[in-house]
Amino acid sequence: MLQQLFSPSLLHALDLIGIFAFAISGALLAVRKNFDVFGLAVLAEVTGLGGGLFRDLVIGAVPPAAFTDLGYFVTPLIATVLVFFFHPHVERLQRGVNVFDAAGLGLFCVVGTVKAHDYGLNLASSAALGLVTAVGGGVLRDVLANEVPSLLRWDRDLYAVPAIVGATLTALCLRFDTLNPATSASAAVTAFLIRLLALRYHWRAPRAWQRRSSVREE
């Protein structure tokens, strides 16, 4: 199905762009945490490849693409070098990085859903793995950096919700046999735009109704 939606060269290029954007965010967090160059590389690799690696292991696509394509492994290392030497400038370009990150989110939630479905998973499970593909690397990054994962924090702009929307739209297209390059691109763009709007207007998910917690907010 993926080969029917995108040419192999286009899909590979889009994958690398998304991996690079995610890897930049991982390396930047490592700089803020005062990690050494090895720590930068680990967080970049984990953030860029973690979601897709987990998906491939779950669906039995082994060895995972991260280990069979040298470009997948090298791309986070390029991001590491860039951040290591030029992180003050990269920090100033954070808005642009966020745009690429949102684009990767939109792409990966669609690609992850379709690939899981291609391997025989039902629609709900496929959408769940589409979500994991999009946000899994960020969760692993935050855990390794001893942070509460961003998608679990109420004070962070919506991140998982755009991926859920994109994965759900993709699953619905699969259900009604309407998935094609136009509809898959529409699902990815929808997730992308929701993420950008969340960043622009600081949209956040609601907390528990009539919350009366005495825990201090951090």
N, C-alpha and C positions, 0 to 999 in steps of 0.2 A: 504493500500500500504506500509506504513512504516513497518508493521509487516512482510510483505513479503520480505522486503529488509534486515532488521536487526532483530535479536532475541530481545525480550523485555529486557533481561538482558544486552545485548551488547549496545543497544540504550540508556538504562538508564545510564550505565557506561560512555559512550561517552558524554552524556548530562552533567553529573556531572563534568567531566574533563574540558569541555568547560566553564561551569559556574564558576568553580574554577579559571581558568586562567583569565577570564574576571573580576571576583571579586578581584583578586590580583591587577589588574591594577587600579581598582576603589579605593581600599584602599590605594595604593601607592600615587595616586593623592591627596587623603585626607591628607596624611602625609605631602606632599609638600605644601599643603594649610594651614597647621597647624590646622586642624580640631581636635576636641576631639574624644573620642572613639565612641560616638554615631554617629558622622559624618562619621567616618571610616566605621561603620556598614551600614549606609544608602547608601553611595556611592558603597560599595561592593555589597549590595543587588540589587541596581538599575542597576549597570553595568552587573551583572551576569544574572539577570532575566528580565530586562526591555524589551528587544527585543521580547522574547518569550511570555511575558505577553501581550504586545500590539498585537502581531499576534493572540493569542488565543481570545482576546476580539473582534477583527475585524471579525474573522471567526465564532464566536459564540461557541467556545469550552469552555464552562463555567460549573463549575468554572475552571479557568485556572490551568494548571498543577502545577504552582508555589505555588498554595494554596491547592493542594490535595496530594502532595508528600512532606513529611517532609524533605527528603534528599535535595530537591531543595532549601528549605529555610535555612537549616543548613549549607550547603556547603559554601555560602558566609560568614557566621559567623565564620567558621573555618579559612577562608582566612583572615578575620578581625583580629582574635587573632594572627595568624602567623605574619601578618604585624605589628600589634601593638607592639609586643615584639621583633621582629627580623628584622624590616624594613631595617636597614643598610646592613644586609646580603642579604635580598631579592633584594635590589637595585643592589647589586653586581651580582646577578643572573638574571639581567634584560634580558640578551640575551636568557636564557632558558625560562623565562616567555614569551618573545615575540614568541618563537616557539610554546608554548602551546596556546597562544592567536591566532596565525595564524591557528593552528589546529582547535580551536573552531570556528573561522571564516568560515573555509572551511566546517566543519560539519554542522553548523547552517544554512548556506545559502541553503544547500541541503535539510536538514530536514524541514526547514521552507517552502520551495517551495512545497515539496511533501505533507506536512500536509495541506497547504492551498488548494492545488488541490484536496485532499481527501474530503475537505469540500465544494466542488462544485465551486470554483473560476476558472475563465478562466486562460489560461497559463500566460498571461501578468501580471495579478493581482497576481497570485501565485508567479511568479518570484519577483515581487515587495515586497511581504511579506517575501520571502526568504531573500532579501536584508535587510529588516527591522529587521528580526530576528537576523541577523548577526551583524548589526551595531547599532541597536536601543539603546541598553544598553549603549554603548559608548557615543552616542549623549546625552542621559539623564544625564549621569555622568558629561559631560563637562558643560551642562547647569546649573546643580545644583552647580557646582564648579565655576560658573561665568567665563567660558572659551568659546571662539569660538570653536564649535565642530571640532574635528580634521579632519573629513572627508570634511569639508568646507574650510580648510586652504591649500593654495597652497604650503606652505613650509613644509608640512608633507608628508611622504612617502605614496604611494598609499594604501588606506584602503578599500574604498567602491568599487573600480574597481575590485579587486579580487573577492569580494562577488557577484558583478554583473555578472562576468564571470561564476562563479560557479552556480548561480541561473539560468542564461540563458541556460547553458549546461543541467541542470536538466530539465528545461521546454522543451527544444528540444527533450530530451529523452522521456519525457511524450508524446509529440506531435507525435513522430514516433513509440511509443509503444516499445521502446528499453530500458526502465529503468529497471535495475536489480542490484543486489549487485555490480557487476563489474563496470557498467557505473556510478552508483551513487558514488561509491568510486573514480572513475576517475575524476568526476566533483569536488568532495571535495578536492582531491589531487591537481587538477589544481589550484583551488583558494588558497590553502595552499602554493603551490610553487610560485605563482605569488606574494603573500604577502611576502614570505621570500626573493625573489629576489629584491622586492621593498625596503625592509629593508637593504639588502646587498649593493645595487647599488644606493639607494636613488632616485628611480623612482618617478616622480611626474606628476600630470596631467597638461596639458598646460593651461596657462591663456589666456585671450582674445587676439585675433590677433591684432597686431599693437597697443598694449596697451599704452596709453598716460596718465595714471592716475597720479595726483600730490599728492595723499594720501601717507603719509609716511608709509613704510612697517615696521611691528613690528615683 
